[in-house]
């Protein structure tokens, strides 16, 4: 996926692996079912793939169209496997402009160069919280009248201490948390920049963000909620089983801390009203609360950057995230295609051009000698397409290869090389990387 020899690494970098990011990545690889040139894509997701779509139940339109646990994620993952979409388990720390387009820097991996970016980070980055859902980890949701019952359950589970993660909007919990703070140790970890004053809350208040939950978690945690026989029944917090033992958090200076506790509360209600984008070195326009402003095509204020899902601040809906992801993914395809080839791709059947179509119409771009052929699936699948005409070893795709060198490996037969490349395009097995036609 990292191709230092090529002009850039991927056509599209997708930041976030929730339903918006997953659907965007799939549409970059599967543009349409017949002849089409896919984009190379990589998804950055430090937590479990699927985001909040794998927590409890996931309603698309309502109770009648609902997935239990990670059912929706499993469904989408079939296309990730079919098209070998890479998921990089790294937290993105910075996105900035670079020579080819954008540079995506992570906390513990190499910088990835991309022609375009889809931001689908949700309200906040996820870690391993899902593995402790119902095992001492709670979330603010279900409406304000449910909160007292929620805090009763937190008090029972949190006898060895409670850690609350939120932001300045978490001040709305001050009154409810008063009795909890009198019964046990409460630590508030508030994710706000230094310039923002921290709220007055019962207990100790520090500045920082969640890194990881420690204890006896389970990869199936949260998947057993919901009622298949009565899908309209409320999906509320069950009595918590033992699980949370401590939590790791990072302060505003990047220093890591560990705090013993037996219960954790994630204040999603606050994050739904205010978010942070520490990684944004692009200056994306927002609504004043940290949520990215987009147009009807999911374009942001920076050309080549698209946004989808909860980070846009609209209704928090799985259906909307999926739709936004498709929208942003196809918009990124259009943008990168236009940059590389100077024309619009045929995303669907054809583009109306007020003219008759001929038998010479093409859906694939012409191949140039300075293009780079970039493999998108495992090598054995790529070479299996050409069993009837095996390639010489020097023409194997062990990584990105420029067309000029590929032609040389086929004894200078350019027409044969282009035929092979187009066969790989037909199978959506390769991408073509080309330095942009315009800046």
N, C-alpha and C positions, 0 to 999 in steps of 0.2 A: 504494500500500500504506500510505503514511503519510497519515492523514486528520485533520489538525488541527481541522477543523470538526466532526467527529463526536465522540461521547463517549469513544471509544477507537479504536485503530488496527486491532487484530485480536482475534478471539476467542481464538486460541491461538498462543502464541509457542513454537516448537520450537527448543531450543538444541542444535545438533549435527546434522550431515547424514550420519551413518553409516547403517547398515541400520535401527537402532532409530528414529532421527529421521525417516528417509525414510518408513518404514511408518506412523509416527504421523501424519505430515503427510498422507499419502494417505488415511488413514481419517477424518481430520477433514473432508476434502473429499468423500470418497465414503463416505457413511454406509451407504446401501443403494441398490439399483439403481432402485427406483421412487420414489415421492414422499417426499422427505426434505429437510430444510433443512440445507445444509452449513454448516460453520464457516469463517470466514475464518482463514487461517493464514499464517505466515511462518516460514521456516527460516533460522537463523543458522549459517553455516559458513564460516570463513575459509580453509580448505583446499579441495582438490578434493572435490566431492560424492561421497559413497559411503563415506568413511572407510576403515577397514581392509578393507572388502569389495572394494575395488579393488586390493588388494595380492596378487600372486602368484595362488594359487588360493583359492577360497572354498567350503568344504564345508558343505552344509546338514545332512545326516545322516551322510554318510561318503563314501568314494571314488565310490560309484555315483551320488551326487547332488551333483555338484561343478560349480562354474562356474570357468572359466579366466579369469584377469585380471579385467577389469571387467564380465564378462558379466552378473552379477546386477545391478550398478548400472545398466547399460544397460536391463535389463528393467524395473526400477522407474521409471526416468526417463521411460518412455512415459506413465505416469500423471501425473508432474510436468508434462509437456508438455500432456497432455490437459486437465488441470484448472488449468493456468497457475499452479502453486504457486511463489511467489517465493522465491528463495534469496538471502539477503543476505550478501555476502562480508566479514563483519565479525566480529571476535573480541569476544565478550561479556565485559565487564569488571565488570558489577554487575547483580544482580537484586534489587529491593527492592519492598516493598508501595507501592501508590499509591492514589489515590481510587477509581478504577474497579476496580482489581485489582492489577496488577503493572506495574512499569516496568523495561524491559530496556535497559540502557545499553551501548553498544559503544565500542571504542577510537577509531573514526573516523567514526561515523555518528550520526544522531539517536536519542534515546531513543524506544523503541516501547512504547506502552501496550497491555496485553493483559488479558483477563479471566482467563486461565489460562496456565500454563506447563508444557511437557513438557521435562524435562532429559534429554538424551541425549548428553552430552558425551564419553562413552567414558572411557578412563583419563586422557587428556590431549588438549589441542587439537592439531590437525594443521596443518601448513604445506604446503610443497611437497616434503616428503621423498620422497614416492612417485616423483617424477620422477628420483630418483637411486638408486633401488633397483637393485642390480646394477651400479651405476656409482660405487662407492666408499662406498655407504651400506649398513650392516649392522644387523641387529636380533637381540637375544638371544631365542632360541626353540628349539624342537626337542628340548629336554631337556638336562640338565647334561653328559651324556657327549658331546654334540655341540660344546660350548663350546670345547674345545681346538682342534678343526678350524676353528671359526669364527675364533678368535684368530689362527691361522696365516694365514688369508686376509686378515684385517685388517692383519697385520704386512706382508704383501706389498704391499697396496694403500696402506698408510699411510706410505710412506717419507718423505713431506714433512710428516708430522705427523698425529695422530689426535685427534679431539675426541669425548668420550663424554658423552652426556646421560642423566641418571638422577636418582635421589633418594638418600636415606640408605641405602635398601636395596641400593644399588649396591656397598656394602662387600663383598658376596658375590663380587665380581669381583677383589678385591685381589690374591689369589695368582695368578690366571690372567694378570692384566695386568702383573705384575712384569717378565717378559721383554720384553713389548712396550714398557714404559717405558724399558728399558735400550737398546732398539734405535732408538727414535724419540721425538720430543716428544709427550707425551700431556697434554691438557687435559681435566679433568673439570668439567662444568657441572652443578651439583647444584641441583635445584629444591626448596628447602626454605625455610620462613620463618626470620627472623633468630633466633628463639628456639631453633631446633634446631641442635645442634652438627653440623658437617660431618664425614663419615667420613674416616678416614686411608687415603689411596689413593696408589699410586705415580704421581707426576707432580704437576702443579699443579692445585689444587682451588679452584674459585670457586663463588659462589652465583648462579644465574640459570636462564634457560630458553631454548630454541631459538626463534629468530624465522624464519630462512630459510636455505636452503642455496643457495650460488652455485656456478656452474660450467657444464659442458656436460651438462645434464639432458635428459630426453626425456619427453613426455607419454605415451609408450607404455611407459615403464620399468616393469618388474615384471609386465607383462602376458604375457610369453613363458614364464613358469615353468609347471611341471606337465607331465604326460605324458598326452596324450589316449589313447594306446594302452595305457597301464598306469596308470590313475588311482590305484591304491593305492601307487605308488612314492613314496618320500620326496620332499618338496618342499623341497630344501635350497638353501643359498646357492651359486650358481655362482661361478666366478672373476670378480672384479669388473673391469669395463672402466673406463677412465679417465673421469672426469666431475666428481667433487667437486674444487673448487679452494679454497673458503673457506666459512666459515659465519658467519652473523650471530646473535648472542645478546644477550639483555637481562638486565641485572643486577637485584638486588633494589631498586634505586632508580629503575628504569626507563630507565637509560642504555644505549644500544646500543653493542655492540662487534663488531668483525670480526676473525676469526682465520683465517689461512691454514692449510690442511691438505689432505690428499688422501684421507682416510678419516674416516667418522663412524660411531659406534656408538650406536644408540638402545637403552637398557636397558629393553625392554618387560617383561622378567622382574621388574624392580623395580617398575615402574608397576602391574603386575598385583597387587602386594601392598600398595601405598600410593599414594594419589592426593591431589591438592590441589584445593580449590574456592575460589580467590581471589574469585570473583564472588559467592559466597553471602553476602548480607546478610540472609537470611531466617532463619538458624539452623536449617537442616534437620538432623534427627537422622541420625546415621551410626553405623557399626559400630566406630568408634575408629580406623579406618585411612583415613578420608576417603570411604568408599563409602556412598551414600545408602540409608537404610532405607526399604523400601516394604512395602505390604500386598499381598494377592492381586490387587488392582485397580490396582496400580502407583501408589497414592496415597502421598504422603510425609507427614511430620508437619505440614506447612503446608497448609491447605485450599486447593485450587485449583492446587497444584503436584504434578506427576506425574513419575516418573523411569523410564527404560527403558535396557536395555543394560548395557554394561560398567561404567558409573558406579554400578550397584547392587551390584557386587562379587561377583556370582554367577558361574557357569561362563561363560567367554568363548567364546560360541558364536554364530555368525551366526543359526542357527535361533532361539535364545533371544532374540537382539536383535530379530529380526523379530517374534516373538510378543509380546515385551514392548512393542514399538512399537505394534502393533495394540491391545493392551490399554490402554496409556496414552492413545493417540489417542481411542479410544471413551470412555474414562473422562473425558477432557477435554471431549468433546462432551456427555456427560451433564451434567457439572458446569456448563458454560457455558449450556446450554439451560435447566437448572433455575434458574440465576441470572437469566436474561433473561425467561423465560416462566412461572416458578413451577410447572413440571410436568416430568415425565420425558419424553424423546423416545421415539418408537417406533424403536429402533435396528434391529430386524429385522422379522419379519412383523407381530407385534402383542404386546402385553403381556397375559398372562393376568389377567383381572379378574373371573373367576367370574360372567360375565354374557354374554348373547347380544350379538353385534355387530349394528349396524344399518347401513343404507345411508348414514347421515349421519356415520359415523366419519371423522375427519380426521387426517392425518399431518402437515399443515402448521399452524403456529400462526396465529392471527388477527393481522391487521396493524393496528397502532395508528397514530394520527396522529403520535405523537412517536417512532416508529421511524425508523431510518436505513437506507436501501438502499445497500449497499456492493458495487460491482462486483468480481467475482473473476476474470474472463477479459477478453481484449481487447474493446474496445467494438464492433468490427465483428461479433463473434460474438453479442454481446448483442442488437444491433439487428436482426440477421438473423432472429431468432426472430419478429419482428413485421413482416415484409415486407408482409403483407396489410393491415396497418394502421400506416402510418408514424407515428412520434411527432413532435410539434412540436419544433423545435430546443431550446426551453427545457426540455424533458423528457428530453433526452439525458443519459446517465450519463457525464459527464466526470470524475466523482469521486463521493464519497459525497453523497447527497441525502436530506433528511428527507422523510417521506411527505407531510406537510402541503404542502410546496412542490411535490412531484410532483403532488399532486391539483390544485393551483392551475394548474399547467402544462397539465393536461388539462381546462381550463375548469370546474374544480370537480366533475367527474364522478368521485366516489370509487369507485364500483363498477367503472368502467372502469380506474382506477388499480390497484385491488387485483387485477383480472384480469390486467393486465400483469405486476405483481409476482409473482403466483403462477406465471405462465408462465415467468418467469425462474428462480423457485425450482425448478420442475420440471426445468429444464435444468441445475441446479446451477451457475448463472452468477452468482448474487448471494448475499450473506449479509444477515441482518437484525441490525443492532446496536441494542441497547436498554439503557438504564441498568439495572443489576441490580434485581430485584424485592426482594431481601433483602440485607442486609449481614452 
